[in-house]
Every structure is written in structure tokens, then in C-alpha cells.
Amino acid sequence: MLHAQDKVVKNYTNVKICNRLVVDAERREQIVQLIALLVKRKGYKQETLHCAVSIMDRYHSKIINDLKWTDAPNRVLMSTICVLLAAKL
């Protein structure tokens, strides 16, 4: 199901909009750690973790590179929503 959608995601961790980074590598790492914590606490499989991180990367890439958003989403909400979406796939 996801194989037809597999595309390379643009790097979004060093994109500056209005002279500031929207999402830097440290912020991305914090979100990935939250996702890993949620996956572990809920007892989901390892595939759910990878899928959730992929969803997060694709969403960040879309809003930063394509839509030019200047504010990053809330870390807790982002990680929770990505895990829930990944668990449903």
C-alpha cells in the first residue's frame, strides 16, 4: 500500500524562513524520541515506529518546503498524531 507512495523527502531540517530554522535537527530528534516512547508504552510493533517517523518527516517536509510555514507544530501533538496514524495503517 505505501510502496506506490515512496518518494524521497526533501531535507527540511536546515530550511530557513525569515532568517530562522523552522525545524532543526535537535527538534526533530526530540519528536522522534517522543514517538519512540509512545510506541514502547503502547506496545506497538517496530514498524509502527518507522511508519510514524515517516509520516512526521513527510508532514514537516510538506509544510516547510511546499507551504512555507514559519511555525513548527507542537512536538507532543505531532508525535501523538503520527503514532496514532501509523497504528491505524
Backbone bond lengths (Angstrom), bond angles and torsions (degrees), N, CA, C in turn:
res aa  C-N    CA-C-N  psi(-1)  N-CA   C-N-CA  omega(-1)  CA-C   N-CA-C  phi
1 M - - - 1.438 - - 1.535 110.79 -
2 L 1.310 118.31 -45.04 1.455 120.70 -177.95 1.523 113.07 -84.80
3 H 1.336 117.92 -14.57 1.458 120.28 -174.96 1.524 112.03 -63.34
4 A 1.320 118.05 -35.09 1.458 120.85 179.92 1.524 111.15 -68.34
5 Q 1.323 118.11 -21.61 1.449 122.04 -177.65 1.521 113.24 -96.24
6 D 1.314 118.33 -4.50 1.457 120.88 -175.89 1.526 111.38 -65.71
7 K 1.316 115.46 110.36 1.451 122.45 175.71 1.518 107.10 -132.59
8 V 1.295 115.87 157.19 1.455 119.71 177.51 1.529 108.26 -73.16
9 V 1.326 115.13 131.69 1.457 120.66 179.68 1.522 108.23 -90.84
10 K 1.339 115.82 132.69 1.464 119.84 178.77 1.522 110.38 -63.35
11 N 1.318 115.67 150.13 1.459 120.18 176.51 1.522 108.59 -69.01
12 Y 1.314 116.66 124.51 1.459 120.58 -179.30 1.523 112.20 -115.29
13 T 1.334 118.11 -2.23 1.464 119.79 -174.20 1.522 113.60 -80.26
14 N 1.322 117.80 -10.47 1.463 118.31 178.12 1.522 112.32 -124.90
15 V 1.329 116.96 23.03 1.461 121.61 178.37 1.522 108.98 -84.49
16 K 1.326 115.20 124.42 1.463 119.89 178.58 1.521 109.42 -103.51
17 I 1.316 114.82 129.09 1.456 121.71 174.03 1.524 105.97 -125.10
18 C 1.306 116.80 127.76 1.473 122.02 -176.31 1.534 110.59 58.35
19 N 1.334 116.72 40.64 1.461 123.69 177.52 1.525 115.09 61.89
20 R 1.309 118.23 27.24 1.462 120.21 174.53 1.516 109.42 -146.42
21 L 1.326 115.21 151.68 1.458 120.69 177.47 1.524 109.21 -75.29
22 V 1.304 116.69 133.64 1.458 120.57 177.43 1.527 109.08 -78.28
23 V 1.315 116.66 -52.98 1.465 122.38 176.04 1.523 106.98 -131.54
24 D 1.313 116.56 116.80 1.457 119.13 177.62 1.530 109.18 -96.54
25 A 1.313 116.10 175.05 1.466 121.14 -177.15 1.524 111.50 -62.36
26 E 1.323 117.31 -34.62 1.473 121.01 179.87 1.530 111.24 -66.67
27 R 1.313 116.82 -43.04 1.466 120.73 178.54 1.528 110.92 -64.73
28 R 1.349 116.08 -40.72 1.464 119.81 177.71 1.527 110.09 -61.71
29 E 1.325 116.70 -42.91 1.462 121.10 179.21 1.521 111.41 -61.79
30 Q 1.324 117.40 -39.02 1.466 120.68 177.91 1.528 110.97 -63.37
31 I 1.324 116.64 -40.72 1.468 120.07 178.90 1.519 110.38 -67.18
32 V 1.331 117.56 -40.81 1.470 120.95 178.52 1.528 110.28 -63.03
33 Q 1.323 117.47 -39.49 1.468 120.60 177.35 1.533 111.09 -64.59
34 L 1.318 117.30 -40.47 1.470 119.89 176.51 1.527 111.20 -63.86
35 I 1.326 116.09 -41.20 1.465 120.12 177.81 1.529 109.73 -61.79
36 A 1.323 117.49 -45.29 1.466 121.11 179.47 1.523 111.23 -61.46
37 L 1.322 117.07 -40.01 1.462 121.18 178.15 1.529 111.38 -63.62
38 L 1.325 116.47 -44.82 1.470 120.03 179.32 1.526 111.63 -64.20
39 V 1.326 116.29 -42.28 1.472 120.15 179.54 1.520 110.17 -62.45
40 K 1.323 116.97 -42.04 1.466 120.83 -179.96 1.532 110.92 -66.41
41 R 1.329 116.39 -45.00 1.474 119.99 -178.59 1.519 112.57 -64.09
42 K 1.333 116.49 -36.81 1.462 119.84 -179.16 1.524 112.35 -84.32
43 G 1.331 117.69 -10.52 1.460 120.52 178.46 1.514 113.60 76.85
44 Y 1.331 117.33 25.13 1.466 120.83 178.78 1.525 110.06 -75.74
45 K 1.314 115.57 164.06 1.458 121.49 179.70 1.523 111.40 -75.65
46 Q 1.327 114.88 164.67 1.466 121.77 178.96 1.531 111.19 -60.62
47 E 1.324 117.19 -33.40 1.462 121.20 179.80 1.523 111.18 -62.59
48 T 1.329 116.39 -32.70 1.459 120.63 178.56 1.526 110.20 -64.97
49 L 1.317 116.33 -39.50 1.458 120.99 177.07 1.523 110.73 -59.74
50 H 1.322 116.67 -50.12 1.462 120.62 -178.17 1.526 111.31 -64.82
51 C 1.304 116.55 -39.55 1.465 120.70 178.76 1.533 110.51 -65.38
52 A 1.325 117.13 -41.49 1.471 121.38 179.83 1.527 111.02 -64.04
53 V 1.330 117.26 -41.40 1.464 120.70 178.42 1.533 109.93 -66.54
54 S 1.317 116.74 -38.58 1.461 120.42 177.35 1.527 111.26 -63.17
55 I 1.322 116.56 -42.73 1.469 121.00 177.39 1.525 109.71 -60.51
56 M 1.329 116.45 -45.12 1.463 121.09 179.92 1.531 110.89 -62.07
57 D 1.329 117.51 -44.95 1.463 120.75 179.74 1.525 111.27 -62.50
58 R 1.301 116.38 -44.13 1.465 120.06 -179.38 1.530 111.50 -65.18
59 Y 1.317 116.61 -40.01 1.467 120.24 179.18 1.535 110.54 -65.93
60 H 1.320 116.74 -47.28 1.468 119.54 178.58 1.523 110.90 -61.01
61 S 1.314 117.18 -43.14 1.459 120.55 179.35 1.522 111.06 -60.38
62 K 1.305 115.90 -41.92 1.471 120.32 -179.25 1.527 111.38 -65.11
63 I 1.327 116.94 -49.42 1.464 118.17 -175.09 1.519 113.01 -72.91
64 I 1.326 117.66 -26.66 1.467 120.09 -177.63 1.528 111.14 -90.06
65 N 1.330 117.19 -51.97 1.468 120.30 -175.67 1.517 113.18 -77.44
66 D 1.321 117.73 -38.77 1.463 120.12 -175.10 1.524 113.06 -94.50
67 L 1.331 117.19 -44.96 1.464 120.52 -175.49 1.518 113.79 -94.03
68 K 1.341 116.60 -11.04 1.472 122.83 177.44 1.526 113.98 59.11
69 W 1.334 116.58 39.81 1.464 120.06 175.82 1.519 109.24 -66.98
70 T 1.324 116.41 145.74 1.461 120.06 -179.40 1.525 112.72 -103.89
71 D 1.307 118.25 -13.34 1.463 121.81 179.12 1.524 110.26 -112.57
72 A 1.308 115.70 132.85 1.466 120.74 177.77 1.519 109.82 -79.83
73 P 1.332 117.44 147.83 1.463 120.31 177.71 1.535 111.85 -68.08
74 N 1.300 115.84 160.96 1.460 122.68 177.48 1.526 109.51 -60.53
75 R 1.331 117.09 133.46 1.478 121.56 -176.32 1.520 112.69 -62.59
76 V 1.323 116.27 -45.79 1.465 120.18 -176.46 1.524 110.78 -66.31
77 L 1.329 116.41 -45.09 1.460 119.35 178.33 1.516 111.32 -63.58
78 M 1.328 116.31 -43.15 1.459 120.66 -179.91 1.521 111.28 -59.83
79 S 1.318 117.52 -47.78 1.468 120.19 -177.67 1.533 111.17 -67.55
80 T 1.319 117.08 -40.28 1.467 120.27 179.59 1.527 111.76 -64.03
81 I 1.302 116.62 -47.17 1.465 120.48 -178.28 1.519 110.37 -65.07
82 C 1.330 117.71 -41.66 1.476 120.12 179.98 1.526 111.24 -63.23
83 V 1.325 117.69 -40.85 1.476 120.89 178.48 1.528 110.43 -65.13
84 L 1.311 116.85 -44.43 1.468 119.74 -179.74 1.523 111.62 -64.29
85 L 1.320 116.64 -40.80 1.474 119.54 176.58 1.521 110.90 -64.32
86 A 1.323 116.77 -44.62 1.460 120.40 -179.39 1.521 111.97 -64.39
87 A 1.314 117.30 -35.24 1.460 121.43 180.00 1.530 110.98 -67.79
88 K 1.315 116.39 -26.99 1.462 120.65 179.99 1.518 112.96 -80.94
89 L 1.336 118.13 -21.44 1.471 120.97 -177.43 1.500 112.10 -74.04
